[in-house]
Amino acid sequence: MKIVFMGKSNEYEIEKSSFCSEAFLIKDKIPNRDGIDFITKNVSILEFSDENFSFDEIIKHLEVDVGEDIIIVENFFKQEKDKDEIESILKENITQESSQKFQSSKTFSRIFKNSNFIIKNENNIQSDIMEISKEDELEIFKNLEFKEKEISFVKLEIMNYDSYYDSLNFNLEVFPSGASYKYGISQNAMYVILQGKMSSVSLCRFLKSFIYKNKNKKSTYKTFSLTFNHNMIYKLSVSFV
């Protein structure tokens, strides 16, 4: 499968997914064009107006030291003599003064410059801790500070969720247009996932409608986390007493 982008490769930012090991996000730095895309191994080729890149070589680039430009190598020639000849030529031409790394493999492909893709890690997480009565309803995202940004993936996770005692409600009338959602319970955790290009204004309105209710008469503890574009942005820890 091939995905086509409208702009040049240096007009995009790339970030490795913290949600999936073999995936990354690409954000168009030009407003109102391609937006944000979540790329998995189902996509084999990424085509830009100036260059094509394979999914595998981008993943390789993300897995090594990104402080220097990387020479990406690919499995192309099958004959052993071709491999030895190519590697010999490359090693003779790469000097110590070069800021390039050579990863020994079968053939030389091309230089993958860091300037083509900017790798970012955002670790700013808003967190809250509170204690409320077991009888009270909890507006999960009441204190969430919402910043304007392009969003294509949202995940709400409730740890220590008990389907017998716990309930979660939200207003589908304000569900963001252009998005789809799914939910489930796995290993004592409930999750709600939204995917699609969403307006931050409509998403904020929808998230503010989330109400959690604890029906357990005993004291209990819950953790709520919210992820945007595969980066956790909010964590709420609540004691119900």
ChimeraX attribute file (.defattr): number of C-alpha atoms within 10 A of each C-alpha:
attribute: neighborCount
match mode: 1-to-1
recipient: residues
	/A:1	8
	/A:2	13
	/A:3	13
	/A:4	12
	/A:5	17
	/A:6	13
	/A:7	18
	/A:8	15
	/A:9	20
	/A:10	17
	/A:11	16
	/A:12	22
	/A:13	18
	/A:14	20
	/A:15	20
	/A:16	23
	/A:17	19
	/A:18	16
	/A:19	14
	/A:20	10
	/A:21	11
	/A:22	14
	/A:23	19
	/A:24	23
	/A:25	20
	/A:26	20
	/A:27	20
	/A:28	21
	/A:29	15
	/A:30	11
	/A:31	9
	/A:32	8
	/A:33	12
	/A:34	16
	/A:35	17
	/A:36	21
	/A:37	19
	/A:38	19
	/A:39	18
	/A:40	16
	/A:41	14
	/A:42	10
	/A:43	14
	/A:44	15
	/A:45	17
	/A:46	18
	/A:47	18
	/A:48	18
	/A:49	11
	/A:50	10
	/A:51	11
	/A:52	16
	/A:53	14
	/A:54	14
	/A:55	20
	/A:56	16
	/A:57	17
	/A:58	18
	/A:59	17
	/A:60	12
	/A:61	18
	/A:62	15
	/A:63	11
	/A:64	10
	/A:65	10
	/A:66	13
	/A:67	9
	/A:68	14
	/A:69	18
	/A:70	21
	/A:71	18
	/A:72	22
	/A:73	19
	/A:74	14
	/A:75	11
	/A:76	13
	/A:77	13
	/A:78	10
	/A:79	9
	/A:80	9
	/A:81	10
	/A:82	14
	/A:83	17
	/A:84	14
	/A:85	11
	/A:86	15
	/A:87	18
	/A:88	11
	/A:89	11
	/A:90	15
	/A:91	11
	/A:92	8
	/A:93	9
	/A:94	13
	/A:95	10
	/A:96	8
	/A:97	6
	/A:98	10
	/A:99	11
	/A:100	17
	/A:101	15
	/A:102	16
	/A:103	13
	/A:104	14
	/A:105	15
	/A:106	19
	/A:107	21
	/A:108	21
	/A:109	13
	/A:110	11
	/A:111	14
	/A:112	19
	/A:113	17
	/A:114	15
	/A:115	13
	/A:116	14
	/A:117	19
	/A:118	16
	/A:119	15
	/A:120	10
	/A:121	10
	/A:122	9
	/A:123	9
	/A:124	10
	/A:125	14
	/A:126	15
	/A:127	14
	/A:128	13
	/A:129	10
	/A:130	9
	/A:131	11
	/A:132	12
	/A:133	12
	/A:134	18
	/A:135	13
	/A:136	13
	/A:137	14
	/A:138	18
	/A:139	15
	/A:140	20
	/A:141	21
	/A:142	12
	/A:143	13
	/A:144	18
	/A:145	10
	/A:146	12
	/A:147	9
	/A:148	9
	/A:149	11
	/A:150	17
	/A:151	20
	/A:152	22
	/A:153	22
	/A:154	21
	/A:155	21
	/A:156	20
	/A:157	20
	/A:158	21
	/A:159	19
	/A:160	16
	/A:161	22
	/A:162	16
	/A:163	12
	/A:164	9
	/A:165	11
	/A:166	13
	/A:167	13
	/A:168	15
	/A:169	11
	/A:170	14
	/A:171	13
	/A:172	9
	/A:173	7
	/A:174	15
	/A:175	20
	/A:176	21
	/A:177	12
	/A:178	12
	/A:179	17
	/A:180	14
	/A:181	13
	/A:182	10
	/A:183	12
	/A:184	10
	/A:185	15
	/A:186	9
	/A:187	8
	/A:188	11
	/A:189	16
	/A:190	19
	/A:191	18
	/A:192	15
	/A:193	17
	/A:194	22
	/A:195	17
	/A:196	18
	/A:197	18
	/A:198	21
	/A:199	17
	/A:200	17
	/A:201	13
	/A:202	13
	/A:203	19
	/A:204	19
	/A:205	14
	/A:206	18
	/A:207	21
	/A:208	17
	/A:209	18
	/A:210	16
	/A:211	17
	/A:212	17
	/A:213	16
	/A:214	24
	/A:215	15
	/A:216	14
	/A:217	11
	/A:218	9
	/A:219	11
	/A:220	13
	/A:221	14
	/A:222	14
	/A:223	16
	/A:224	22
	/A:225	21
	/A:226	24
	/A:227	19
	/A:228	17
	/A:229	22
	/A:230	21
	/A:231	20
	/A:232	20
	/A:233	19
	/A:234	20
	/A:235	21
	/A:236	19
	/A:237	17
	/A:238	18
	/A:239	15
	/A:240	19
	/A:241	14
